[in-house]
Amino acid sequence: MVGRRPLGRQFGWLWAAYAISTFGTRLAFDAFALIAILVLHAGPTQVSVLAATGLAVGAAVAVPLGPWVEFRRKQPVMVAMDLTRFVTLMSVPAAYVLGLLGFVQLMVVSVVVGAADIAFNAASGAYLKALVRPEDLLVANGRFESTTWTATVLGPPAGTAAIGFFGPVATVVADAVSYLLSAVGIHAIGASESRPVPSGGHKARLRPRDLGGGWRYILTHPALRPLFLNTVLVNGLIMATSPLLAVLMLGDLGFAPWQYGLAFGLPCVGGIIGSRLARPLVGRFGRHKVLVSVGALRACWSIGLAFVRPGAVGLVLVIAVEFGLITCMGVFNPVFATYRLDQTATDRIVRTLSAWSVTSKVTIAAMTGLWGLLAGATGPRTAIAVAGLLMLSTPFLLPRHDRAPSHEPDPNRVRT
């Protein structure tokens, strides 16, 4: 099983840091929206602007960070991004206590944290590839995926309880502290990491053409290009319909908030199950076959949400659809993450992951706004159905052929 294969003390520290920060993030799920509503008395338009700003502007700010991080030691960058998120998030409870918290500050904090998230995740992908052996990447990514879904199951309910007991900024404090502890864990890895050397021996400096280097690499890579288009579109369609489903269930169909929470909390167990199935399935059927078949299967569920009805039958339908979708994602995500790292040259990982993340976040923001307009014109059920139908076309964007991984000698490999 995924959880039984030892990957060493250094990976253990990295995994612990990831688990702590991920749980802190899930604990603070929708914290800024709740603060805006409960403390600043913001309306739905302001809450939507806050969410979109964090995604879109944060992604734009992160664009130059990819090439900047590429030729720097990844461990110090990860620690710096954790500390940046800690300090930035702690400004929110500090301003709240002093009676100075405002909407503009929430937007600035969401932008800084969003940009730091992208830089951290890009650096951590490169660091993971240097830290573990190529044959262990799937095991490592499976553990991260299982941790993500475990935190998703436990975090939001615990966060809601914390807000009820300790006030609206309690989960922001917990999230900030989780990044501080993550920084301590990453620093404790204690491995020797050489400074990355640019290919061709040229001096590592940020040039204007480097800003688009990640996208050029992805779009000219025969294996990464279709996977990039597939994952960006799938994630955009899933996230764009999430608020519409909330409106449909809580408004038109009259579900109680606890039923809505149950409909999306319980199926997350499927993500844990799927992440633990990923390695055995790859071992039996091969990575490319699992990537394509599960990638296609995950596209078949969302259309079912257009048929949800009031009452127990409708609730069961949503739980079943979400469980199937999330289980497929639990299998697909670690296989996809491993495949992407294997296919990406060592000196292109950070720029590639950064460009991928920036595009995904901007696409989610844009599609969420577009589907909001569509729902306003046709109703949430029709908009959800349109997204489900488009989702059925996404398997055609998956890589059709398996390709040899990029296992060139890594001069930047982390050493004990």
C-alpha positions as CSV (number, residue, x, y, z in Angstrom):
1,M,0.0,0.0,0.0
2,V,1.0,3.6,-0.5
3,G,1.4,4.3,3.2
4,R,3.8,1.4,4.0
5,R,6.8,2.3,1.7
6,P,9.5,4.2,3.6
7,L,10.9,7.2,1.8
8,G,13.3,8.4,4.5
9,R,13.6,11.0,7.2
10,Q,13.9,14.0,4.8
11,F,10.7,13.2,3.0
12,G,9.1,12.6,6.4
13,W,9.8,16.3,7.4
14,L,8.5,17.5,4.0
15,W,5.4,15.5,4.3
16,A,4.8,16.7,7.9
17,A,5.2,20.3,6.8
18,Y,2.8,19.7,4.0
19,A,0.2,18.1,6.3
20,I,0.4,20.9,8.8
21,S,0.0,23.7,6.3
22,T,-2.7,21.8,4.3
23,F,-4.8,21.2,7.5
24,G,-4.4,24.9,8.4
25,T,-5.6,26.0,5.0
26,R,-8.6,23.7,5.1
27,L,-9.4,24.8,8.6
28,A,-9.6,28.4,7.3
29,F,-11.7,27.4,4.3
30,D,-13.8,30.4,3.2
31,A,-12.4,32.4,6.2
32,F,-12.0,35.6,4.3
33,A,-15.5,35.4,2.9
34,L,-16.9,34.8,6.3
35,I,-14.9,37.7,7.8
36,A,-16.1,40.0,5.0
37,I,-19.7,39.0,5.6
38,L,-19.7,38.9,9.5
39,V,-17.2,41.7,10.3
40,L,-17.3,44.0,7.3
41,H,-20.9,43.4,6.4
42,A,-19.9,42.9,2.7
43,G,-22.5,42.0,0.1
44,P,-22.4,39.2,-2.4
45,T,-20.7,41.4,-5.0
46,Q,-17.8,42.3,-2.7
47,V,-17.4,38.7,-1.6
48,S,-17.2,37.6,-5.2
49,V,-14.6,40.4,-6.0
50,L,-12.6,39.3,-3.0
51,A,-12.4,35.7,-4.2
52,A,-11.7,36.6,-7.8
53,T,-9.0,39.1,-6.8
54,G,-7.1,36.6,-4.8
55,L,-7.1,34.2,-7.7
56,A,-6.5,36.4,-10.7
57,V,-4.3,39.2,-9.3
58,G,-2.3,36.7,-7.1
59,A,-1.7,34.7,-10.2
60,A,-0.5,37.7,-12.2
61,V,1.9,38.7,-9.4
62,A,3.3,35.2,-9.4
63,V,4.2,35.2,-13.1
64,P,7.8,36.6,-12.6
65,L,8.3,34.4,-9.5
66,G,8.6,31.2,-11.6
67,P,11.8,32.1,-13.5
68,W,13.2,33.9,-10.5
69,V,12.8,30.7,-8.3
70,E,14.1,28.4,-11.0
71,F,17.8,29.1,-10.4
72,R,17.7,29.5,-6.6
73,R,17.8,26.9,-3.9
74,K,14.3,25.6,-3.4
75,Q,14.4,24.9,0.3
76,P,15.1,28.6,1.3
77,V,12.5,29.8,-1.1
78,M,9.9,27.4,0.4
79,V,10.8,28.7,3.9
80,A,10.6,32.3,2.7
81,M,7.1,31.7,1.2
82,D,5.9,30.1,4.3
83,L,7.1,33.0,6.5
84,T,5.6,35.5,4.0
85,R,2.2,33.8,4.3
86,F,2.6,33.7,8.1
87,V,3.3,37.4,8.5
88,T,0.7,38.5,5.9
89,L,-2.1,36.4,7.4
90,M,-1.2,37.5,11.0
91,S,-1.9,41.1,9.9
92,V,-5.6,40.3,9.7
93,P,-6.2,39.3,13.4
94,A,-3.8,42.2,14.4
95,A,-5.9,44.7,12.4
96,Y,-9.1,43.1,13.7
97,V,-8.1,43.5,17.4
98,L,-7.1,47.1,16.7
99,G,-10.4,47.9,14.9
100,L,-8.5,48.7,11.7
101,L,-9.5,45.8,9.5
102,G,-10.9,46.8,6.1
103,F,-11.9,45.2,2.8
104,V,-8.9,46.5,1.0
105,Q,-6.6,44.8,3.4
106,L,-8.4,41.5,2.9
107,M,-7.9,41.8,-0.9
108,V,-4.1,42.7,-0.5
109,V,-3.6,39.7,1.9
110,S,-5.4,37.4,-0.5
111,V,-3.2,38.5,-3.4
112,V,0.0,38.1,-1.5
113,V,-1.0,34.7,-0.1
114,G,-2.1,33.6,-3.6
115,A,1.2,34.6,-5.2
116,A,3.2,32.9,-2.4
117,D,1.1,29.7,-2.8
118,I,2.1,29.5,-6.4
119,A,5.8,30.2,-5.8
120,F,5.8,27.7,-2.9
121,N,4.1,24.9,-4.8
122,A,6.3,25.3,-7.9
123,A,9.5,25.2,-5.7
124,S,8.2,22.2,-3.8
125,G,7.6,20.3,-7.0
126,A,11.2,20.8,-8.0
127,Y,12.4,20.0,-4.5
128,L,10.4,16.8,-4.3
129,K,11.9,15.6,-7.6
130,A,15.4,16.2,-6.3
131,L,14.6,14.7,-2.9
132,V,13.2,11.3,-3.7
133,R,14.1,8.7,-6.3
134,P,12.1,8.7,-9.6
135,E,10.5,5.3,-8.8
136,D,9.2,6.8,-5.5
137,L,7.6,9.9,-6.9
138,L,4.2,8.2,-7.2
139,V,4.3,7.0,-3.6
140,A,5.2,10.5,-2.4
141,N,2.5,12.2,-4.5
142,G,0.0,9.6,-3.3
143,R,0.8,10.5,0.3
144,F,0.3,14.2,-0.4
145,E,-3.0,13.5,-2.2
146,S,-4.3,11.4,0.7
147,T,-3.3,14.1,3.2
148,T,-5.1,16.7,1.1
149,W,-8.4,14.8,1.1
150,T,-8.0,13.9,4.8
151,A,-7.6,17.6,5.6
152,T,-10.6,18.4,3.4
153,V,-12.8,16.0,5.4
154,L,-11.7,17.2,8.8
155,G,-10.7,20.9,8.3
156,P,-13.9,22.8,7.3
157,P,-16.1,21.3,10.1
158,A,-13.4,22.0,12.7
159,G,-12.9,25.5,11.3
160,T,-16.6,26.3,11.5
161,A,-16.6,25.1,15.2
162,A,-13.6,27.2,15.9
163,I,-15.2,30.3,14.5
164,G,-18.3,29.7,16.6
165,F,-16.2,29.3,19.8
166,F,-13.4,31.8,19.2
167,G,-14.6,34.4,16.7
168,P,-14.3,35.1,13.0
169,V,-10.5,35.4,12.8
170,A,-9.6,32.3,14.8
171,T,-9.1,30.1,11.7
172,V,-6.9,32.8,10.1
173,V,-4.6,32.7,13.1
174,A,-4.5,28.8,12.9
175,D,-3.7,29.0,9.2
176,A,-0.9,31.5,9.8
177,V,0.6,29.4,12.5
178,S,0.5,26.3,10.3
179,Y,2.7,28.1,7.8
180,L,5.2,29.0,10.5
181,L,5.3,25.3,11.6
182,S,5.7,24.3,8.0
183,A,8.7,26.6,7.7
184,V,10.2,24.9,10.7
185,G,9.6,21.5,9.3
186,I,11.1,22.3,5.9
187,H,14.2,23.9,7.6
188,A,14.5,20.7,9.7
189,I,15.0,18.6,6.5
190,G,18.7,19.8,6.7
191,A,19.8,18.5,3.3
192,S,22.6,19.9,1.3
193,E,21.2,21.6,-1.8
194,S,23.5,23.0,-4.4
195,R,22.6,26.2,-6.2
196,P,21.0,25.3,-9.6
197,V,23.1,25.9,-12.6
198,P,21.4,27.3,-15.8
199,S,21.7,25.2,-18.9
200,G,24.4,26.5,-21.2
201,G,26.2,28.1,-18.4
202,H,24.7,31.5,-18.8
203,K,24.3,33.8,-15.8
204,A,21.0,33.3,-13.9
205,R,19.1,36.6,-14.2
206,L,15.6,37.4,-15.0
207,R,15.0,38.4,-18.6
208,P,11.7,39.5,-20.1
209,R,11.6,36.4,-22.4
210,D,11.8,34.2,-19.3
211,L,8.4,35.3,-18.1
212,G,6.8,33.2,-20.8
213,G,9.3,30.3,-20.6
214,G,7.0,28.0,-18.7
215,W,4.1,28.4,-21.2
216,R,6.5,27.9,-24.2
217,Y,7.9,24.7,-22.7
218,I,4.4,23.3,-22.0
219,L,2.8,24.2,-25.3
220,T,5.7,22.8,-27.3
221,H,6.0,19.6,-25.3
222,P,4.0,16.7,-26.9
223,A,3.1,15.0,-23.6
224,L,2.5,18.1,-21.4
225,R,0.5,20.1,-23.8
226,P,-2.6,17.9,-23.9
227,L,-2.4,17.2,-20.2
228,F,-2.2,21.0,-19.5
229,L,-5.3,21.7,-21.6
230,N,-7.2,18.9,-20.0
231,T,-6.5,19.7,-16.4
232,V,-7.0,23.4,-16.7
233,L,-10.4,22.9,-18.4
234,V,-11.5,20.2,-16.0
235,N,-10.6,22.2,-12.9
236,G,-12.2,25.3,-14.3
237,L,-15.5,23.6,-15.1
238,I,-15.6,22.0,-11.6
239,M,-14.9,25.2,-9.7
240,A,-17.1,27.3,-11.9
241,T,-20.2,25.3,-11.1
242,S,-19.4,25.0,-7.3
243,P,-21.2,28.3,-6.3
244,L,-24.0,27.5,-8.7
245,L,-24.7,24.2,-7.1
246,A,-24.7,25.9,-3.7
247,V,-27.3,28.4,-5.0
248,L,-29.4,25.5,-6.5
249,M,-29.3,23.3,-3.4
250,L,-29.6,26.0,-0.6
251,G,-31.9,28.2,-2.5
252,D,-34.1,26.6,-5.2
253,L,-34.2,23.1,-3.7
254,G,-34.3,24.1,0.0
255,F,-31.6,21.9,1.4
256,A,-30.4,22.8,4.9
257,P,-26.8,24.0,5.4
258,W,-25.9,20.8,7.2
259,Q,-27.2,18.7,4.3
260,Y,-25.1,20.8,1.9
261,G,-22.0,20.3,4.1
262,L,-22.7,16.5,4.3
263,A,-23.1,16.3,0.5
264,F,-19.6,17.7,-0.1
265,G,-17.8,16.5,3.1
266,L,-18.6,12.8,3.0
267,P,-17.5,12.2,-0.6
268,C,-14.0,13.4,0.2
269,V,-13.4,10.0,1.7
270,G,-13.3,8.9,-1.9
271,G,-10.2,11.0,-2.4
272,I,-8.4,9.2,0.4
273,I,-9.4,5.8,-1.1
274,G,-8.4,6.9,-4.6
275,S,-5.0,8.1,-3.5
276,R,-4.3,4.8,-1.9
277,L,-5.4,2.9,-5.1
278,A,-3.2,4.9,-7.4
279,R,0.1,3.0,-7.0
280,P,-1.4,-0.5,-7.1
281,L,-3.4,0.4,-10.2
282,V,-0.3,1.8,-11.9
283,G,1.6,-1.3,-10.9
284,R,-1.0,-3.5,-12.5
285,F,-2.1,-1.6,-15.6
286,G,0.7,0.9,-16.2
287,R,0.9,4.6,-15.6
288,H,-0.3,5.8,-19.0
289,K,-3.4,3.5,-19.1
290,V,-4.4,4.6,-15.6
291,L,-3.8,8.3,-16.5
292,V,-6.0,8.1,-19.6
293,S,-8.8,5.8,-18.3
294,V,-9.3,7.4,-14.9
295,G,-8.9,10.9,-16.5
296,A,-11.7,10.0,-18.9
297,L,-13.8,8.5,-16.1
298,R,-13.6,11.6,-13.9
299,A,-15.2,13.6,-16.7
300,C,-18.4,11.5,-16.7
301,W,-19.8,12.5,-13.2
302,S,-20.5,16.2,-13.3
303,I,-23.4,16.0,-15.7
304,G,-25.3,14.1,-13.0
305,L,-25.5,17.2,-10.8
306,A,-27.9,18.8,-13.3
307,F,-30.5,16.2,-12.3
308,V,-30.5,16.8,-8.5
309,R,-34.0,17.0,-6.9
310,P,-35.3,18.1,-3.5
311,G,-35.3,15.6,-0.6
312,A,-33.4,12.6,0.4
313,V,-33.1,11.2,-3.2
314,G,-31.5,14.4,-4.4
315,L,-29.1,14.4,-1.5
316,V,-28.0,10.8,-2.2
317,L,-27.6,11.7,-5.8
318,V,-25.2,14.6,-5.0
319,I,-23.2,12.4,-2.6
320,A,-22.9,9.6,-5.1
321,V,-21.8,11.9,-8.0
322,E,-19.3,13.7,-5.8
323,F,-18.0,10.5,-4.4
324,G,-17.4,9.1,-7.9
325,L,-15.8,12.3,-9.1
326,I,-13.5,12.7,-6.0
327,T,-12.5,9.0,-6.0
328,C,-11.4,9.4,-9.6
329,M,-9.5,12.6,-8.8
330,G,-7.8,10.8,-5.9
331,V,-6.4,8.3,-8.3
332,F,-5.7,10.7,-11.2
333,N,-4.0,13.5,-9.3
334,P,-0.9,11.7,-7.9
335,V,-0.5,9.8,-11.2
336,F,-0.8,13.1,-13.1
337,A,1.6,15.0,-10.8
338,T,4.2,12.2,-11.1
339,Y,3.8,12.0,-14.9
340,R,4.2,15.8,-15.1
341,L,7.4,15.8,-13.0
342,D,8.8,12.9,-15.0
343,Q,8.2,14.6,-18.3
344,T,9.6,18.0,-17.3
345,A,13.3,18.7,-17.6
346,T,14.9,19.5,-14.2
347,D,15.8,23.1,-15.2
348,R,12.3,23.8,-16.3
349,I,10.2,22.4,-13.4
350,V,9.6,25.6,-11.5
351,R,8.7,27.7,-14.5
352,T,6.4,24.9,-15.8
353,L,4.6,24.4,-12.5
354,S,4.3,28.1,-12.0
355,A,2.8,28.7,-15.5
356,W,0.5,25.7,-15.0
357,S,-0.8,27.0,-11.6
358,V,-1.1,30.6,-12.9
359,T,-3.2,29.5,-15.9
360,S,-5.4,27.2,-13.7
361,K,-6.2,30.0,-11.2
362,V,-6.9,32.6,-13.9
363,T,-9.1,30.1,-15.8
364,I,-11.0,29.3,-12.7
365,A,-11.6,33.0,-12.0
366,A,-12.7,33.7,-15.5
367,M,-14.9,30.6,-15.9
368,T,-16.6,31.3,-12.5
369,G,-17.5,34.7,-13.7
370,L,-18.7,33.4,-17.1
371,W,-20.8,30.7,-15.6
372,G,-22.3,33.2,-13.1
373,L,-23.5,35.2,-16.1
374,L,-24.8,32.1,-17.8
375,A,-26.7,31.1,-14.7
376,G,-28.2,34.5,-14.4
377,A,-29.5,34.2,-18.0
378,T,-30.6,30.5,-17.9
379,G,-30.7,29.4,-14.3
380,P,-28.2,27.5,-12.2
381,R,-29.4,24.0,-13.4
382,T,-28.9,24.8,-17.0
383,A,-25.5,26.3,-16.4
384,I,-24.5,23.2,-14.5
385,A,-25.7,21.0,-17.3
386,V,-23.7,23.0,-19.9
387,A,-20.6,22.5,-17.8
388,G,-21.3,18.8,-17.5
389,L,-21.7,18.4,-21.2
390,L,-18.4,20.3,-21.9
391,M,-16.7,18.1,-19.3
392,L,-17.6,15.0,-21.5
393,S,-15.3,16.4,-24.2
394,T,-12.2,16.8,-22.0
395,P,-11.0,13.1,-22.4
396,F,-10.0,13.9,-26.0
397,L,-7.4,16.3,-24.6
398,L,-5.6,13.5,-22.6
399,P,-2.2,12.3,-24.0
400,R,-2.8,9.5,-26.5
401,H,0.6,8.0,-26.4
402,D,3.0,7.1,-23.5
403,R,6.3,8.9,-23.6
404,A,9.7,8.2,-22.0
405,P,10.2,10.2,-18.8
406,S,12.8,12.9,-18.6
407,H,15.3,11.2,-16.3
408,E,18.4,13.2,-17.2
409,P,21.1,13.4,-14.5
410,D,20.1,16.0,-12.0
411,P,23.0,18.2,-10.9
412,N,20.7,19.8,-8.3
413,R,19.8,16.6,-6.5
414,V,19.4,17.1,-2.7
415,R,22.0,15.3,-0.7
416,T,22.1,14.3,2.9
